[in-house]
Amino acid sequence: MDEAARAEEARKNAVVLAEIETAKDAARAERERADTEYHARLHRQLRAEKNADRDKSRARRAAQIAAVRGWVGLHVVDLLIYPLALVSALMAVPAMAAYGYDLYHSGTGFALFFITELGMWAFSIAVHVARHRYPERPVWALQVGVWAFTAAGFGVNFGHGWQGTGSVFDGAVMGLASVAGVVAHQLVTASPRRSRVERNAVRMAARVARKVARVQRAAVRAAIAELDVDGSARLVFAPGTYTFARTSLTGRCRLTPAAPPALSVSAGFTLPDTEPDSAIGGGTVEQVPTRQARKRAKPSKRKPARKMLADYVNDARASWSPGVEITPAWARRATGCSAGLSSKVAAALRDDVAEAHPAALTPHTEVNTGREAA
């Protein structure tokens, strides 16, 4: 019995050990499956992040390439002119530095190129910046500086080449190499060409500004001063429409009151949409069409506008009086319309009169209306 009990206990222990090993194997398999799934998910996440970073890099490079292409498209002329300026500077600066050292016999002579080369470039860049940032400001003073320093640079380089080789041609070559970049920059980049429309617009704006300035000066001379109790003064202007008139003694322009001419605007003439100029004491400077525009606006030289049915009906309504029978013949006599249009004019007028004055129509007229309606 003891042996049997021990055998049974050993069997039970073996079963328990087998179950424990089975549970361990299942747990190990579950851990391995979870680890495999985690690594697969981590690999997919890393690959997705890598693809997203690659797409962002591609989009960034595409945007940079597009920006560079756009900039190159807008600055094609600059990319052709500035290398020419750089080559000109590389050829002239060392030559002027060496020439300055030989001329002054000291190290300060190396700074000669600051006057002959950098001086004209400083004024040239100043012209370029002023034209783009402040287009309304004049740049003639800067241009005088550009051409003065350009002439100085050309002369010094020409003298250097002529003195060094004794050849006028060599001197001319060195002078042209020194100023070629600045001249090209001034002709193409710093002073771009305008179209005829732009030049006409700028010229017209300048004329308007000059005339407004003359009007303002004349108005200031003719203004009346008003003093306050504290001694402060202000000018009082008389608003209105004026024209110029020169005095016989001083020759100055003075303002003379004048009424603007009556303008008849025809179907083919429209006034331009313009804003009023700056007011002087509350008055405005009105723009009057030119002589050619006024000639175009004369109705005698233009064909009359085509009259519509409503126009003929209005003329017939103005000619009609109570008791008058409205017939196509009467419509032709009253409005001058054609025979084909007279019946429509008469019918439309009868409808209007019937609505406004039903008792004014004669019986014969009402019979005609019914017949024509049928």
Long-range contacts (C-beta under 8 A, 24 or more apart in sequence): 77-188, 77-189, 78-189, 81-181, 81-184, 81-185, 81-188, 81-189, 82-185, 84-180, 84-181, 84-184, 85-121, 85-181, 85-182, 85-184, 85-185, 86-181, 87-181, 88-177, 88-178, 88-179, 88-180, 88-181, 88-182, 89-117, 89-121, 89-181, 91-177, 91-178, 92-116, 92-117, 92-153, 92-157, 92-174, 92-177, 92-178, 93-117, 95-157, 95-160, 95-174, 96-156, 96-157, 96-160, 96-178, 99-156, 99-160, 112-156, 115-149, 115-152, 116-149, 116-152, 116-153, 116-156, 116-157, 116-178, 117-153, 117-178, 119-149, 119-152, 119-153, 120-146, 120-149, 120-150, 120-152, 120-153, 120-179, 120-182, 121-181, 121-182, 122-149, 123-149, 124-182, 124-185, 124-186, 124-190, 127-186, 127-190, 127-191, 128-185, 128-189, 128-190, 131-190, 131-191, 143-186, 146-182, 146-186, 150-179, 150-182, 150-183, 153-178, 153-179, 153-182, 154-178, 154-179, 208-277, 208-287, 211-285, 212-277, 212-278, 212-285, 214-244, 214-253, 215-242, 215-255, 215-280, 215-285, 216-280, 217-253, 218-244, 218-252, 218-253, 218-254, 218-255, 219-255, 219-280, 219-281, 221-252, 221-254, 222-254, 222-255, 223-281, 235-281, 236-281, 237-280, 237-281, 237-282, 237-283, 238-281, 238-283, 239-279, 239-280, 239-281, 239-282, 239-283, 240-283, 241-286, 260-286, 260-288, 261-288, 261-294, 263-289, 263-294, 263-297, 264-297, 264-298, 264-299, 265-297, 266-296, 266-297, 266-299, 266-302, 267-302, 267-305, 268-296, 268-302, 269-293, 269-296, 269-297, 309-341, 309-344, 309-345, 309-348, 312-337, 312-341, 312-345, 313-345, 313-348, 313-349, 313-352, 316-345, 316-346, 316-349, 317-349, 317-352, 317-353, 320-349, 320-353, 322-357, 322-360, 323-360, 323-362, 325-362, 325-364, 325-365, 326-350, 326-353, 326-361, 326-365, 326-368, 327-365, 327-368, 343-372, 347-372, 347-373
